[in-house]
Each structure stands twice: as structure tokens, then as C-alpha cells.
Amino acid sequence: MLYFKSAEEVLYQWVSRVCSGNPDDITALYHETAVLIPTFSPHTVTSTEGVRNYFGQLATRSGLGVRLHGKTLRKQSQCETLHTLSGIYSFEFEVDQVLLSFPSRFSFVVDLSLERPIIHHHSSQVPRNLS
């Protein structure tokens, strides 16, 4: 049984849910054993409560949004239901009443046979080029 039609659908749902700002809706995509290495925290998250707390804190930011850079999206399929997605998205939110953008690279491992398909998510800000 597949709960989602494609790995890309999971990603689009994730973007939509982050933009809506409801941490419970976002958390519902993460498997109970998921690992989240978040963009704006130095701590790895390994519990449902931790995922909810991280996105709950992020949702307090005014103007929160995520914009997917579609041309960067790459998909690797391990089998019919297990896929890795990677690419670039930008978080946007206000800091001191100024809307800022934080380009970030991501990887998701999703299992479409699970009701809560995200089993691993790593996100980090794109580093500035030193050259």
C-alpha cells in the first residue's frame, strides 16, 4: 500500500505544511523513528516531540515560508517505495522586521509504504563561497 503517489508529493506536502505554520501537520509527515538534522539548530532531533518542538519554534517566525528551487531537485530511487530527494530550498522569515531568505540544501529519505513517510531529513544553510 502506498500512502503517497511519489516522493515529490511528500516534499511538496512538506513545503505546503511548513508554509501553513502548523507544527502538528508538519510532524505528521515524519515517521516516529525519523532523524531530523535541522537547518536552524545544532541538535539532531530523533523523536516526534522533538520534531514538533523544532517546527513549533520555527512557526513563531513572522512571514515564514519555504520556496523550493525546483531545478535543483534530484531523486534517487532505492526501490519502488524508498527514495532520496535532495536539492535547494530557501526559508524566508522576518528578523527584526526585515524579511530574510536563507538558501539551504536538503536531503530527505522517504518510504512511500509508510503513513508517515519521512524517515530522514537533513537541512543546512548553503555556505558562502570563500573564493
DRENPA-849833 format. One record per residue (C-alpha): chain; residue number from 0; x, y, z; residue in one letter. Coordinates in nm, 2 decimals. Example, Ala and Ser with C-alpha at 12.3 -4.5 7.8 and 13.67 -1.06 7.14 Angstrom:
<nodes>
{node A; 0; {1.23; -0.45; 0.78}; A}
{node A; 1; {1.37; -0.11; 0.71}; S}
</nodes>
This chain:
<nodes>
{node A; 0; {0.00; 0.00; 0.00}; M}
{node A; 1; {0.13; 0.35; -0.09}; L}
{node A; 2; {0.02; 0.64; 0.12}; Y}
{node A; 3; {0.17; 0.90; -0.13}; F}
{node A; 4; {0.19; 0.87; -0.51}; K}
{node A; 5; {0.55; 0.99; -0.52}; S}
{node A; 6; {0.85; 1.11; -0.32}; A}
{node A; 7; {0.80; 1.45; -0.48}; E}
{node A; 8; {0.44; 1.46; -0.34}; E}
{node A; 9; {0.58; 1.42; 0.01}; V}
{node A; 10; {0.82; 1.71; -0.05}; L}
{node A; 11; {0.55; 1.93; -0.19}; Y}
{node A; 12; {0.33; 1.85; 0.11}; Q}
{node A; 13; {0.62; 1.93; 0.35}; W}
{node A; 14; {0.67; 2.27; 0.18}; V}
{node A; 15; {0.30; 2.34; 0.20}; S}
{node A; 16; {0.27; 2.24; 0.56}; R}
{node A; 17; {0.58; 2.44; 0.67}; V}
{node A; 18; {0.43; 2.75; 0.49}; C}
{node A; 19; {0.10; 2.69; 0.68}; S}
{node A; 20; {0.28; 2.71; 1.01}; G}
{node A; 21; {0.10; 2.42; 1.18}; N}
{node A; 22; {0.37; 2.20; 1.36}; P}
{node A; 23; {0.13; 1.91; 1.40}; D}
{node A; 24; {0.07; 1.89; 1.03}; D}
{node A; 25; {0.44; 1.90; 0.96}; I}
{node A; 26; {0.52; 1.64; 1.22}; T}
{node A; 27; {0.26; 1.41; 1.08}; A}
{node A; 28; {0.49; 1.35; 0.78}; L}
{node A; 29; {0.78; 1.23; 1.00}; Y}
{node A; 30; {0.80; 0.86; 1.09}; H}
{node A; 31; {0.82; 0.81; 1.47}; E}
{node A; 32; {1.18; 0.69; 1.43}; T}
{node A; 33; {1.28; 0.97; 1.19}; A}
{node A; 34; {1.61; 1.16; 1.22}; V}
{node A; 35; {1.59; 1.53; 1.16}; L}
{node A; 36; {1.92; 1.73; 1.13}; I}
{node A; 37; {1.76; 2.08; 1.12}; P}
{node A; 38; {1.87; 2.40; 0.95}; T}
{node A; 39; {1.84; 2.63; 1.25}; F}
{node A; 40; {1.96; 2.41; 1.54}; S}
{node A; 41; {2.29; 2.25; 1.62}; P}
{node A; 42; {2.10; 1.95; 1.77}; H}
{node A; 43; {1.99; 1.63; 1.59}; T}
{node A; 44; {1.62; 1.55; 1.65}; V}
{node A; 45; {1.52; 1.19; 1.70}; T}
{node A; 46; {1.17; 1.20; 1.85}; S}
{node A; 47; {0.83; 1.30; 1.74}; T}
{node A; 48; {0.81; 1.55; 2.02}; E}
{node A; 49; {1.15; 1.70; 1.91}; G}
{node A; 50; {1.03; 1.74; 1.55}; V}
{node A; 51; {0.71; 1.91; 1.67}; R}
{node A; 52; {0.90; 2.14; 1.91}; N}
{node A; 53; {1.15; 2.24; 1.63}; Y}
{node A; 54; {0.88; 2.32; 1.38}; F}
{node A; 55; {0.67; 2.49; 1.65}; G}
{node A; 56; {0.96; 2.72; 1.73}; Q}
{node A; 57; {1.02; 2.79; 1.36}; L}
{node A; 58; {0.64; 2.86; 1.31}; A}
{node A; 59; {0.67; 3.16; 1.55}; T}
{node A; 60; {0.87; 3.35; 1.29}; R}
{node A; 61; {0.67; 3.61; 1.11}; S}
{node A; 62; {0.65; 3.57; 0.74}; G}
{node A; 63; {0.76; 3.21; 0.75}; L}
{node A; 64; {0.77; 3.04; 0.41}; G}
{node A; 65; {0.98; 2.79; 0.21}; V}
{node A; 66; {1.05; 2.82; -0.16}; R}
{node A; 67; {1.17; 2.51; -0.34}; L}
{node A; 68; {1.43; 2.57; -0.61}; H}
{node A; 69; {1.28; 2.31; -0.85}; G}
{node A; 70; {1.57; 2.29; -1.10}; K}
{node A; 71; {1.80; 2.16; -0.82}; T}
{node A; 72; {1.57; 1.87; -0.72}; L}
{node A; 73; {1.73; 1.53; -0.76}; R}
{node A; 74; {1.57; 1.19; -0.69}; K}
{node A; 75; {1.74; 0.86; -0.63}; Q}
{node A; 76; {1.52; 0.55; -0.60}; S}
{node A; 77; {1.64; 0.26; -0.39}; Q}
{node A; 78; {1.33; 0.05; -0.47}; C}
{node A; 79; {0.97; 0.11; -0.56}; E}
{node A; 80; {0.89; 0.27; -0.22}; T}
{node A; 81; {1.22; 0.41; -0.09}; L}
{node A; 82; {1.36; 0.73; -0.24}; H}
{node A; 83; {1.61; 1.00; -0.16}; T}
{node A; 84; {1.54; 1.36; -0.26}; L}
{node A; 85; {1.80; 1.63; -0.25}; S}
{node A; 86; {1.82; 1.99; -0.36}; G}
{node A; 87; {1.80; 2.35; -0.25}; I}
{node A; 88; {1.51; 2.54; -0.09}; Y}
{node A; 89; {1.50; 2.88; 0.08}; S}
{node A; 90; {1.35; 2.95; 0.41}; F}
{node A; 91; {1.21; 3.30; 0.44}; E}
{node A; 92; {1.11; 3.48; 0.76}; F}
{node A; 93; {1.14; 3.81; 0.93}; E}
{node A; 94; {1.43; 3.91; 1.15}; V}
{node A; 95; {1.40; 4.25; 1.32}; D}
{node A; 96; {1.10; 4.33; 1.09}; Q}
{node A; 97; {1.31; 4.25; 0.77}; V}
{node A; 98; {1.21; 3.96; 0.55}; L}
{node A; 99; {1.53; 3.75; 0.50}; L}
{node A; 100; {1.60; 3.45; 0.29}; S}
{node A; 101; {1.81; 3.15; 0.40}; F}
{node A; 102; {1.91; 2.93; 0.10}; P}
{node A; 103; {1.95; 2.58; 0.23}; S}
{node A; 104; {2.04; 2.24; 0.09}; R}
{node A; 105; {1.84; 1.94; 0.19}; F}
{node A; 106; {1.81; 1.57; 0.17}; S}
{node A; 107; {1.50; 1.36; 0.25}; F}
{node A; 108; {1.47; 0.99; 0.27}; V}
{node A; 109; {1.11; 0.88; 0.22}; V}
{node A; 110; {0.94; 0.55; 0.24}; D}
{node A; 111; {0.61; 0.57; 0.05}; L}
{node A; 112; {0.48; 0.25; 0.21}; S}
{node A; 113; {0.46; 0.44; 0.55}; L}
{node A; 114; {0.18; 0.66; 0.65}; E}
{node A; 115; {0.44; 0.90; 0.79}; R}
{node A; 116; {0.69; 0.87; 0.51}; P}
{node A; 117; {0.99; 1.09; 0.61}; I}
{node A; 118; {1.25; 0.87; 0.78}; I}
{node A; 119; {1.55; 1.10; 0.75}; H}
{node A; 120; {1.58; 1.48; 0.68}; H}
{node A; 121; {1.90; 1.68; 0.67}; H}
{node A; 122; {1.90; 2.05; 0.60}; S}
{node A; 123; {2.18; 2.31; 0.63}; S}
{node A; 124; {2.23; 2.66; 0.51}; Q}
{node A; 125; {2.43; 2.69; 0.19}; V}
{node A; 126; {2.77; 2.81; 0.29}; P}
{node A; 127; {2.92; 3.12; 0.14}; R}
{node A; 128; {3.19; 3.06; -0.12}; N}
{node A; 129; {3.53; 3.15; 0.02}; L}
{node A; 130; {3.69; 3.21; -0.32}; S}
</nodes>
